[in-house]
Amino acid sequence: MKKRITVIAILVLLVVVGVFATGCFAKKFEAPNKIIGLEKPTSAPAKAIDKKMSGTDMLMAGIDNFYAADYVSTLLAGQVTVKIGTLPVTQSVFGTKIREGKATTEQEKKDAIYYVDNKSYSSVVQVYEETIVNQKAANADDRVKYVSYNKRKYDKKSDPDGFGVVGWGDPVKEKKKPAVSGKSFDSVASLVSDMKNDPTRIWMYTTTPETIANVSKVTTNSAGQYEFTVDLDINKATEDYRQVMLHMLNASVSCKDEDLKFRSVQFTVKMWENGFISELGIVESYDVKIAGIINSTITLESVQQYSYDMNEKGFDIASRLEASKSWPNNIK
């Protein structure tokens, strides 16, 4: 079965749209220090691993263990660099994902509770979106909800960890747009159809043994974790991701199928010895021809950290469910 999710594609596209106006000149991406999942998970994994296994087999086990965990939270921090000609500009991207409940079967996916936020910032483009999925909520409007804040400022100095968890001010009110707008959906399928973002999946790339082009030798790092790199097949692994990208690119900058060409997608995987993924570094690169005439190269560098501890401070589901009750449902 294909294992995939959409996480931050929309943020990449917003950079393309705003690239001509932004003043954020390119800077080197520096991965933040690990701040969640600092200790090895104590729960038993669904699939164990050992040092004799290949990186491919370890990664497949890690994906299965992600879905089989009773709880998992993910933090993402990254940087998109868009280069048109010799001018590179950057956009910061952040994301949080929390799931309470297993998600190995379709019924478990329906019973689990999900929270996702997507955030991005430059001098011109600001994005702050939140999604809640709680399909057992008594009120139908509270089961699958989305909210977007208009131009919410980010102060990097107020965010010492660099994951965009804090440092965000109140939305800026404008005459043409409300400070906050929201939507509710009758199902996750409706959410995915409309928003092109599925909170039930681990990441946007199709990751199976058949979509892996190359994997390095597994080593053990200073933290005692297994570490290796994975190069994905840019055609097989991006088949679904490509359709999402094309849908949004065509709507915003008139991009056809032949105008989007993936160059590479590489993972740097860190896994606990018991089979849980601890951290994932991602570097992806592709060429986009905007409006069929302007050539640009886009690179996304990011790091995702994972915790399987339900008591991870600041990452509980309950407080987010309560906050979501006040989100507007002004668009049906």
NUVO-536711 format. One line per 5 residues: number of its first residue (from 1); their letters; for each residue x, y, z of C-alpha. Coordinates in steps of 0.1 Angstrom, whole numbers, padded with zeros to 4 digits. Layout:
N
NUM) a) X Y Z | ...
//
This chain:
332
1) mkkri) 0000 0000 0000 | 0013 0035 -0008 | 0024 0056 0021 | 0022 0093 0015 | 0008 0126 0028
6) tviai) 0008 0163 0018 | 0025 0186 0043 | 0036 0219 0030 | 0032 0220 -0008 | 0010 0251 -0006
11) lvllv) 0037 0270 0012 | 0062 0263 -0016 | 0037 0276 -0041 | 0031 0308 -0022 | 0068 0315 -0025
16) vvgvf) 0066 0312 -0063 | 0037 0337 -0063 | 0054 0362 -0041 | 0090 0358 -0053 | 0092 0391 -0073
21) atgcf) 0081 0412 -0044 | 0099 0396 -0014 | 0131 0410 -0001 | 0143 0379 0017 | 0176 0372 0000
26) akkfe) 0189 0337 0002 | 0206 0325 0034 | 0219 0291 0044 | 0194 0269 0061 | 0204 0258 0096
31) apnki) 0185 0229 0111 | 0173 0237 0147 | 0184 0216 0176 | 0162 0187 0186 | 0135 0198 0211
36) iglek) 0109 0170 0210 | 0114 0132 0213 | 0146 0136 0231 | 0144 0101 0247 | 0139 0068 0230
41) ptsap) 0103 0057 0230 | 0094 0032 0257 | 0065 0016 0239 | 0070 -0016 0219 | 0072 -0010 0182
46) akaid) 0049 -0028 0158 | 0080 -0039 0138 | 0115 -0042 0153 | 0147 -0034 0135 | 0184 -0045 0139
51) kkmsg) 0217 -0033 0126 | 0219 -0060 0100 | 0189 -0046 0082 | 0192 -0024 0051 | 0182 0012 0053
56) tdmlm) 0152 0004 0030 | 0139 -0022 0055 | 0145 0001 0084 | 0126 0029 0068 | 0096 0007 0060
61) agidn) 0095 -0005 0096 | 0097 0031 0108 | 0067 0041 0087 | 0047 0012 0100 | 0056 0021 0135
66) fyaad) 0045 0057 0129 | 0010 0045 0120 | 0009 0019 0148 | 0018 0044 0176 | -0009 0054 0200
71) yvstl) 0004 0090 0198 | 0028 0109 0176 | 0038 0145 0172 | 0059 0160 0145 | 0076 0193 0143
76) lagqv) 0089 0207 0109 | 0112 0236 0102 | 0125 0244 0068 | 0134 0269 0041 | 0123 0273 0005
81) tvkig) 0148 0289 -0018 | 0135 0301 -0052 | 0161 0311 -0078 | 0151 0330 -0109 | 0182 0338 -0130
86) tlpvt) 0209 0347 -0105 | 0185 0360 -0078 | 0178 0336 -0050 | 0152 0345 -0023 | 0140 0325 0007
91) qsvfg) 0108 0317 0026 | 0107 0301 0061 | 0083 0272 0066 | 0071 0256 0098 | 0046 0228 0106
96) tkire) 0032 0209 0136 | 0013 0176 0134 | -0002 0157 0162 | -0021 0124 0161 | -0038 0107 0190
101) gkatt) -0048 0071 0182 | -0035 0044 0160 | -0039 0047 0122 | -0030 0013 0107 | -0065 0005 0094
106) eqekk) -0093 0027 0078 | -0114 0024 0110 | -0085 0035 0132 | -0078 0064 0109 | -0115 0075 0114
111) daiyy) -0113 0071 0151 | -0080 0090 0156 | -0078 0127 0163 | -0055 0149 0143 | -0042 0185 0146
116) vdnks) -0021 0201 0119 | -0007 0236 0113 | 0011 0250 0083 | 0030 0282 0088 | 0053 0303 0065
121) yssvv) 0068 0337 0066 | 0087 0363 0046 | 0084 0400 0043 | 0055 0396 0018 | 0040 0362 0022
126) qvyee) 0026 0351 0056 | 0007 0319 0061 | -0008 0305 0093 | -0033 0276 0089 | -0047 0251 0113
131) tivnq) -0067 0219 0108 | -0086 0197 0133 | -0100 0162 0125 | -0121 0147 0152 | -0147 0126 0134
136) kaana) -0164 0114 0166 | -0172 0150 0177 | -0209 0154 0187 | -0213 0186 0167 | -0209 0179 0129
141) ddrvk) -0193 0212 0123 | -0165 0204 0147 | -0154 0171 0131 | -0133 0184 0102 | -0123 0220 0105
146) yvsyn) -0099 0244 0089 | -0089 0280 0099 | -0067 0306 0082 | -0052 0337 0098 | -0045 0367 0076
151) krkyd) -0010 0381 0076 | 0001 0369 0111 | 0035 0384 0118 | 0064 0362 0130 | 0092 0374 0152
156) kksdp) 0122 0351 0150 | 0138 0366 0181 | 0108 0355 0201 | 0112 0319 0188 | 0146 0307 0202
161) dgfgv) 0140 0271 0192 | 0135 0280 0155 | 0105 0258 0149 | 0079 0285 0146 | 0060 0272 0176
166) vgwgd) 0060 0306 0193 | 0068 0341 0180 | 0035 0347 0161 | 0015 0379 0166 | -0022 0386 0161
171) pvkek) -0035 0386 0125 | -0035 0419 0107 | -0070 0431 0098 | -0076 0443 0063 | -0106 0458 0046
176) kkpav) -0108 0432 0019 | -0101 0401 0041 | -0112 0391 0076 | -0085 0385 0102 | -0097 0349 0105
181) sgksf) -0116 0327 0080 | -0127 0291 0084 | -0143 0261 0068 | -0159 0229 0080 | -0161 0197 0060
186) dsvas) -0183 0166 0061 | -0153 0143 0058 | -0115 0140 0055 | -0120 0132 0018 | -0138 0165 0013
191) lvsdm) -0110 0183 0031 | -0084 0167 0009 | -0104 0175 -0023 | -0107 0211 -0014 | -0074 0219 0006
196) kndpt) -0050 0194 -0011 | -0037 0184 0024 | -0043 0151 0041 | -0035 0152 0078 | -0037 0114 0082
201) riwmy) -0005 0106 0063 | 0031 0107 0073 | 0045 0127 0044 | 0037 0136 0008 | 0061 0113 -0010
206) tttpe) 0051 0078 -0021 | 0076 0057 -0001 | 0079 0020 -0009 | 0109 -0002 -0018 | 0099 0003 -0054
211) tianv) 0102 0041 -0052 | 0136 0042 -0036 | 0164 0047 -0061 | 0193 0045 -0038 | 0200 0040 -0001
216) skvtt) 0233 0045 0017 | 0250 0022 0042 | 0235 0024 0077 | 0257 0039 0103 | 0253 0046 0141
221) nsagq) 0256 0083 0151 | 0269 0098 0183 | 0234 0096 0198 | 0233 0058 0193 | 0207 0061 0165
226) yeftv) 0208 0045 0131 | 0214 0070 0103 | 0213 0067 0065 | 0203 0086 0034 | 0176 0077 0009
231) dldin) 0173 0090 -0027 | 0138 0086 -0041 | 0129 0079 -0077 | 0119 0114 -0088 | 0092 0099 -0111
236) kated) 0077 0071 -0090 | 0079 0088 -0056 | 0064 0121 -0067 | 0035 0108 -0088 | 0008 0119 -0064
241) yrqvm) 0028 0149 -0051 | 0032 0161 -0087 | -0006 0162 -0092 | -0011 0183 -0061 | 0017 0207 -0072
246) lhmln) 0004 0210 -0107 | -0032 0217 -0095 | -0020 0246 -0073 | 0007 0259 -0096 | -0017 0260 -0126
251) asvsc) -0042 0280 -0105 | -0017 0306 -0094 | 0011 0309 -0120 | -0002 0290 -0150 | 0020 0259 -0149
256) kdedl) 0014 0230 -0172 | 0026 0194 -0167 | 0057 0200 -0189 | 0066 0231 -0169 | 0073 0211 -0136
261) kfrsv) 0104 0189 -0135 | 0117 0173 -0103 | 0154 0171 -0099 | 0159 0152 -0067 | 0144 0142 -0034
266) qftvk) 0167 0130 -0006 | 0160 0119 0029 | 0185 0118 0058 | 0169 0094 0082 | 0177 0090 0119
271) mweng) 0160 0061 0138 | 0160 0048 0173 | 0173 0013 0177 | 0139 0000 0186 | 0125 0010 0152
276) fisel) 0109 0045 0156 | 0118 0074 0134 | 0135 0101 0154 | 0143 0127 0127 | 0140 0131 0090
281) gives) 0159 0157 0069 | 0146 0164 0035 | 0161 0181 0005 | 0140 0184 -0026 | 0147 0203 -0058
286) ydvki) 0127 0210 -0090 | 0124 0233 -0119 | 0093 0253 -0126 | 0085 0274 -0157 | 0062 0302 -0145
291) agiin) 0035 0311 -0170 | 0054 0290 -0196 | 0082 0316 -0200 | 0100 0323 -0167 | 0125 0296 -0156
296) stitl) 0130 0291 -0118 | 0146 0265 -0096 | 0131 0257 -0062 | 0149 0240 -0034 | 0132 0229 -0001
301) esvqq) 0154 0220 0029 | 0136 0209 0060 | 0139 0188 0091 | 0111 0169 0109 | 0114 0157 0145
306) ysydm) 0092 0130 0160 | 0079 0123 0195 | 0058 0093 0206 | 0053 0106 0241 | 0017 0116 0249
311) nekgf) 0030 0137 0277 | 0053 0158 0254 | 0049 0193 0269 | 0029 0217 0247 | 0017 0190 0223
316) diasr) -0016 0178 0237 | -0046 0174 0216 | -0072 0184 0242 | -0063 0221 0243 | -0063 0224 0205
321) leask) -0097 0207 0203 | -0111 0232 0228 | -0096 0262 0209 | -0110 0250 0176 | -0146 0253 0190
326) swpnn) -0142 0291 0185 | -0130 0288 0149 | -0154 0304 0124 | -0174 0282 0100 | -0182 0310 0076
331) ik) -0176 0289 0045 | -0194 0256 0039
//
